[in-house]
Amino acid sequence: MGSVAVFGIENDGLNLAVNLLILVLFVIWLALIYWTFADARRRIADPLLVGCATAASLFPFVGTIVYLIVRPPEFLEDVRERDLEIAAAEARLASLDHQHCPFCGFETEKDFLRCPSCLRRLKEPCAVCAKPLDPRWKICPYCEAEVGQAPPEARPRRTRRSSASGSGSGAAPAPARQGSQRSSGQRTSRQTDGERQITAERTARTSRERPPSAN
C-alpha cells in the first residue's frame, strides 16, 4: 500500500519527508495555540481578551507572532507583588512620621515619651542621653549605652577662683588682716570724732537755753 502523495510527489522517500515535515508543523501549531492561551492567562486579567488572543493564534504562526507584539510586558503576579511592595513602603513611611497610641488610639509621634491624650507612658528615656528607647532595644543607638545603665556621676568642677583663693590664703594672710585692722581703726576714730562734735554741740545748746542765775 503506497503512501498518499503530497503536492503531486511520486517519490516515496521524498513524500515521507514532506509528510513528516507537515506533521511537525502541525504539532508546533497546536503547541503555539496552547502556549498563547497559557501566557495570555498569566498576563491578561480580562477573560474576553484571553479568548481573543487564543482565537488569533488559530491562524498558523501569524496569530502567535501578532500576540507576541501586543501582549502586556508583565505578569499579573509581578504587578500584584509590586503593588503590595508600594503599599507596604507607603505604610512604613506613614508609620515613621505618625504613630498611634496603643491605649487610646490618639495620633502621636516617634519621639513622644507619653501620650498627650491619656498620659500613659509610651517609651522609656535613655538614662544617659534621654533619647526615647524602643522596648525591644537592648542598647541605645544614639549613645551606645546599655538599656538600664545608670547615668554617670557628675564630678564637681574646680573653678579658678577657688584655686586662686586657696593658694592666696596660704601665701600672705598677714597683710590682709593688717589692712582689715587699719580700716576698722579708721572707722572707729571717725566715729569718736563725730560723737565728740555732737556732744559739744549739745552742751552749747543747753548753755544757751539755760537762764542766767541771780546774783
GITA-V20527 format. One record per pair of residues at least 4 apart in sequence whose ideal C-beta (glycine too) atoms are under 7 Angstrom apart, sorted by the first residue. I is the first residue (numbers start at 0). J is the second residue. Records with the same first field share a line. If there is no record, write none. Layout:
BEGIN
I=J + J
END
This chain:
BEGIN
2=11 + 14 + 15 + 18
4=8 + 9 + 14
5=14 + 17 + 18
6=17
8=13 + 14 + 17
10=14
11=15
12=16
13=17
14=18
15=19
16=20
17=21
18=22
19=23
20=24
21=25
22=26
23=27
24=28
25=29
26=30
27=31
28=32 + 59
29=33
30=34
31=35 + 56 + 60 + 63
32=36 + 53 + 56 + 57
33=37
34=38
35=39 + 52 + 53 + 56 + 63 + 66
36=40 + 49 + 53
37=41
38=42 + 70
39=43 + 49 + 52 + 53 + 70
40=49
41=74 + 75
42=70 + 71 + 74 + 75
43=48 + 49 + 71
44=75
45=49
46=50
47=51
48=52
49=53
50=54
51=55
52=56 + 66
55=62 + 65 + 66
56=62 + 63 + 66
57=62
58=62
60=64
61=65
62=66
63=67
64=68
65=69
66=70
73=77 + 78
75=79
76=80
77=81
78=82
79=83
80=84
81=85
82=86
83=87
84=88
85=89
86=90
87=91
88=92
89=93
90=94
91=95
92=96
93=97
94=98
95=109
97=106 + 108
98=107 + 108 + 109
99=104 + 105 + 106 + 107
100=104 + 105 + 107 + 114 + 116 + 117 + 121
102=114 + 117 + 119
103=114 + 116 + 117
105=114 + 115 + 116 + 117
107=111 + 114 + 121
110=131
111=121
112=120 + 121 + 122 + 124 + 131
113=118 + 119 + 120 + 121
114=118 + 119 + 121
122=131 + 132 + 133
123=132
124=129 + 130 + 131 + 132
125=129 + 130 + 132 + 139 + 141 + 142 + 144
126=148 + 149 + 150
127=139 + 142 + 144 + 148 + 150
128=139 + 141 + 142
130=139 + 141
132=136 + 139 + 146
136=146
137=146
138=143 + 145 + 146
139=143 + 144 + 146
144=148
157=161 + 162
159=163
160=164
161=165
162=166
163=167
164=168
166=170
168=172
171=175
172=176
173=177
174=178
175=179
176=180
177=181
178=182
179=183
180=184
181=185
182=186
183=187
184=188
185=189
186=190
187=191
188=192
189=193
190=194
191=195
192=196
193=197
194=198
195=199
196=200
197=201
198=202
199=203
200=204
201=205
202=206
203=207
204=208
205=209
END
